[in-house]
Amino acid sequence: MNERKVLIVDDEFAIRDMLRMALEIAEFRCIEAENIQDAFTLIVDERPDIVLLDWMLPGGSGLELLRRLKRTDTTRDLPVIMLTAKTAEDNVIQGLDVGADDYITKPFAPRELIARIKALLRRATGGDELDRIQVGDLVLDGESRRVFLVDEPVDMGPTEFNLLHFFMSHPERAYSRNQLLDQVWGANVYVEERTVDVHIRRLRKALQTAVADYSDLIQTVRGTGYRFSARGVPAR
């Protein structure tokens, strides 16, 4: 039996029941909450591997819980998929900007959700062991899945880590958003192109620290996408 634990946060019993049945068939263990207070308690006590978080909840929105998770050291890296009926681009971008790793709009097919959960968990755990890569004062350690800038740890989420690893492994080449989706998110997972832009912004922000600013290494290539270029960065 798969020991992966999924927390479902939704105030509608029918949706939680549907999700629980689909997840249990896929051999996930499920725990449930119908409001953000119970959800946070379960996250602290039960330590789920991933959270499915509804946007609209009684007693506060899912976005409020997401902000709280990203402000707390012990939950900052917890993968979160937003479940929302809100399809406007501003709402989607808002959720991703706060720290959601993915989103899916209602109604959705359970098989698509399961595929997204599995892909996100693979990204979060890192899959195969990665190498240690260094560019100037920027170091990516694949074994510990940590990033350092001038010997100081850099705080970033699992998706940003995998995106940086791909860039550092494939420097000086421009990649389209679709190519980045295939390489980082996986070819069998449907994620909209604008999701790439949000994670690029988050990665650049992470590379702007008090000791150094390496955000310019992630370059926008007009009409194509993005490129990682270390030209001009002194080797160490």
N, C-alpha and C positions, 0 to 999 in steps of 0.2 A: 504493500500500500504506500502511495506517495505521502510523505510526511509534510509536504508543503501546506502551510496554513494560510487561508484567505479570510480576511475580515470583510464582510459585506455590510456596508453602512447605507441603509435606505429605510425610509419611514413607511413604505408600502409593503405589507406582508406578502402580497402576491408576487412582487418582484423579487423579494428576498428568497421566497420559496422556489421560484423558477431558477434563480441563480444557484441556490444550494443544490438542487437536484442535478443541474448540468455540471456543476463543479465536482460533486461526489461521483458522478459517472466517470469523470476524467481523473478520479482518484486524488482529489484534493480534500483536505479537511477544512470545514467551514465553521466560522463563528460569526455571530450577527449582532448588529446594534441598529437602533432606529433613531438615535439622536447623537449629537457630537459629544455630549458629556459621557454617555455610556461607551461610545467608540474610543475615546481617549483612554478611559479606564482599561478597556480590553487590550488596547495597544500596549500599555505599560505592563499589564499583568500577563497577557498571553503571548506577546511578542510575535505577531503574525509576520509572514514572509512578504505579504503584499496586501494592499487595501483597495477595495472597490468602493469609491466614495461618491454618493449622490450629491448633486449641487444644492438642491432645495431640501432642507431638513428643518424639523421643528426645533425651536430654541437656538437657532443659529445656522448659518449656511455651511455647506461642506467646505467652502472656500476659507471660512474662519478656522476650521479644524486643520486644513492644509497649511495655513500660515503658522499655526501653533506647532505643527509637526516639524516644519522647516526651521523654526526658531530654537527647537530643543535638540541638544547635541545627540541624545540617544535615539532620536527618531528621524533625524535630518535625512538619512540615506534610505529610509523606508520607501520602497516603490509604491506609487499611488496612481491608480487609473480613475479619472473622473467619469462618472455616469451622469449624463445630463440631457435634458430635453431642449436645452438652449443651443441653438445651432448658429446664432449670429457670430461672425468672425471675432468681434471684440470680446465676447464671452469666452470663446475657446482660447484666444490669446491670453486673456486675463488668467485663466486657470493654469496654462502652461508657464506664464511668467511667475506666478506665485510658487511653482515648483512641481506641478503635476508632471508625471513622466509620460502620460498618454491620456487620451480621452476617447469616449465612444458615446455617440448620441442615441437616445431612445427613439423608436424601438430598434433593437439590434438582434442579430442572430447569435445565439449562445456559442456556436462553433467559432464565430469570429472573435468573440470575447475570450474564449479559451486559448485561441491562437495568440492573441495579444498578451495574455497573462504569461504563457509559456515563453514567449519571446522576451518579455520584460524581465522575467526571472533569470533567463539565460544571460541577459546583459548585466543584471545586477550581480550575479555570482561570477561572471567573467569567463565562463566556459573553459577553454583550454588556457593553460598558463601562458602569460605574456612575457615578453622580454623586458629588459631594462634598457631604456632609450634616453639619451641625453642630448640636448641642444643648448649650448651655452650653459646658463645657470638653471635651465629647466630640465628636471629629471622625472621620468615616468618609470615607476617600479612596478612591473607586471605581477610579481610574486605577491607583494603586499597590497596591490591595487591602490597605491598612493602616488601623489604627485608632489614634487618639491620645487620651490623656486628660491634660489640662493639659500639652499639648505633649510628653508622654512616650509612646513606642510601647506599645501593649497587645498582649500575646501571646495569640493565639487561632487555632483551627483554621479551615479553609475553611467547614465547616458552620456554625460559630458566627458567622463573618463574614457569611455569606449570611442567617442568621437575624436578625442585628442590622440588616443593611441593609433587610430587609423590615419589621422593626419601626419603624425610623427613618423609612422611607418611608410608613408607614401608622400614625401615632401616634393615641392616644386611642380606638382601636377594639378591642374584645375579639374574639379569634379562638379558635376551638376547635382542639384538637389535629389533627383531620382537616383543617381549613382550612390550618393551618400546614404539614402534610405536603404538601398539594397545591401550596402556593405556594413552598415552599422545597426540598422533596425532588422534587416533580414528581408529577402526577396518575397517571402510568403506572407508578410505582414502588411496590412494596408494602413498607411499613415500618410496624412496629407503633407504636401511639400512645405507648407508654411510652418509645420512643426520643426523642420530643420532650422529655419531662421531663428526661432525662439531659442533652441538649444545652442546655436552659434552665439547668440547674444549672451547667454548664460556662461558659456565657455570663455568668451572674451572677458566678461566681468570677473570670472574666477582668476584669470591670468593677470589682472590688475591688482597688485598687492602693494603693501606699504614699502616693501623692499625692492620691488622691480615691477616693470610693466612689460609683459610679453604679449599683450593682446594683439599687437600689430602683426604677429606671425600668422594670424588667421586673416587672410586677405579675401576681400570680395572681388570676384572676377565678373565684370559687367557682361551680361548676356549669357553667362555660363553657370556660375555658382560660386564655389569657394576653393581656396588653395592655401596650403601651409608652406610658408617660405621662410627659411632661416638665413637667407643671404644677408650678410652684414652683421650677423651675430657671431662674436668671437668664439672659437672652439675652446673647450676645456679638457 
